[in-house]
């Protein structure tokens, strides 16, 4: 996965069986597997933040109106 972001080279001590299970699950190499894992962590943190807001925001949205398609 190439990106315009600057990459950071790291050294990490990861349990071999965990790494093998993860790479088997993703069918990708080590780097791609680690990237997917880090993205999942980032996504889950964003989800937790969104869940913390549940019931705290008062949105006045007319669902029926928002579902209508605007004429072209």
Rosetta blueprint (number, residue, H / E / L):
1 X L
2 X L
3 X L
4 X L
5 X L
6 X L
7 X L
8 X L
9 X L
10 X L
11 X L
12 X L
13 X L
14 X L
15 X L
16 X H
17 X H
18 X H
19 X H
20 X H
21 X H
22 X H
23 X H
24 X H
25 X H
26 X H
27 X L
28 X L
29 X L
30 X H
31 X H
32 X H
33 X H
34 X H
35 X H
36 X H
37 X H
38 X H
39 X H
40 X H
41 X H
42 X H
43 X H
44 X H
45 X H
46 X H
47 X H
48 X H
49 X H
50 X H
51 X H
52 X H
53 X H
54 X L
55 X L
56 X L
57 X L
58 X L
59 X L
60 X L
61 X L
62 X L
63 X H
64 X H
65 X H
66 X H
67 X H
68 X L
69 X L
70 X L
71 X L
72 X L
